[in-house]
């Protein structure tokens, strides 16, 4: 339980940090690195909780529908997240 809370918190922190690095500082390298750290902590919590998978997939879908997946750090992070979690989500429905 504590592990999940820590992973959720770090995922959110690095998600916002990545966005800030790209939007205000225009630092692509920092944005990509922190985006990958966001995905790392997201994947960790998703490995232990199917609820986390659906929460983060819902966030990704909502963000994509709002056209906020608009920079290289978002695109790389989204692709890695989708590739990793596609087996988890598809396996859930079979």
C-alpha positions as CSV (number, residue, x, y, z in Angstrom):
1,X,0.0,0.0,0.0
2,X,2.8,2.4,0.9
3,X,4.7,1.3,-2.3
4,X,1.6,2.2,-4.4
5,X,1.2,5.6,-2.8
6,X,4.9,6.4,-3.3
7,X,4.8,5.3,-7.0
8,X,1.6,7.4,-7.6
9,X,3.2,10.4,-6.0
10,X,6.5,10.1,-7.9
11,X,4.7,9.5,-11.1
12,X,2.6,12.6,-10.7
13,X,5.7,14.6,-9.6
14,X,7.7,13.6,-12.6
15,X,4.8,14.1,-14.9
16,X,4.4,17.7,-13.9
17,X,8.2,18.3,-13.7
18,X,8.5,17.0,-17.3
19,X,5.7,19.2,-18.5
20,X,7.3,22.2,-16.7
21,X,10.8,21.5,-18.2
22,X,9.3,21.5,-21.7
23,X,6.8,24.3,-21.4
24,X,8.7,27.0,-19.5
25,X,12.4,26.0,-19.7
26,X,12.3,24.5,-23.3
27,X,14.7,21.8,-22.0
28,X,14.0,18.8,-24.1
29,X,16.6,16.5,-22.5
30,X,15.3,17.2,-19.0
31,X,11.7,16.8,-20.1
32,X,12.4,13.4,-21.7
33,X,14.4,12.1,-18.7
34,X,11.7,13.1,-16.2
35,X,9.0,11.8,-18.6
36,X,10.8,8.5,-18.6
37,X,11.0,8.6,-14.8
38,X,7.3,9.2,-14.7
39,X,6.7,6.2,-16.9
40,X,9.0,4.1,-14.7
41,X,7.0,4.8,-11.5
42,X,3.8,4.4,-13.4
43,X,4.8,1.0,-14.7
44,X,5.9,-0.1,-11.2
45,X,2.5,0.7,-9.7
46,X,0.7,-0.8,-12.7
47,X,2.7,-4.0,-12.3
48,X,1.1,-4.5,-8.8
49,X,-2.4,-3.0,-9.4
50,X,-4.8,-3.4,-12.3
51,X,-6.7,-0.4,-10.9
52,X,-3.6,1.7,-11.6
53,X,-3.5,0.5,-15.1
54,X,-7.0,1.7,-15.8
55,X,-6.4,5.0,-13.9
56,X,-3.4,5.8,-16.0
57,X,-4.9,4.6,-19.3
58,X,-7.9,6.8,-18.5
59,X,-5.6,9.8,-17.9
60,X,-3.7,9.1,-21.1
61,X,-6.9,8.9,-23.1
62,X,-8.3,12.1,-21.6
63,X,-5.0,13.9,-22.2
64,X,-4.9,12.7,-25.8
65,X,-8.6,13.7,-26.4
66,X,-7.7,17.2,-25.0
67,X,-4.8,17.3,-27.5
68,X,-2.3,17.8,-24.7
69,X,0.0,15.0,-25.9
70,X,1.8,17.7,-27.9
71,X,5.6,17.4,-27.3
72,X,8.3,14.9,-27.7
73,X,8.5,14.0,-24.0
74,X,4.7,13.3,-24.0
75,X,4.9,11.2,-27.2
76,X,7.9,9.1,-26.0
77,X,6.3,8.5,-22.6
78,X,2.9,7.6,-24.0
79,X,4.4,5.1,-26.5
80,X,6.5,3.4,-23.8
81,X,3.5,3.3,-21.4
82,X,1.2,1.9,-24.1
83,X,3.6,-0.8,-25.2
84,X,4.2,-1.9,-21.7
85,X,0.6,-1.9,-20.5
86,X,-1.1,-3.2,-23.7
87,X,-0.5,-6.8,-22.6
88,X,-2.0,-6.1,-19.1
89,X,-5.1,-4.4,-20.4
90,X,-5.7,-6.9,-23.2
91,X,-5.1,-9.8,-20.9
92,X,-7.7,-8.4,-18.5
93,X,-10.5,-8.8,-21.1
94,X,-9.6,-12.3,-22.2
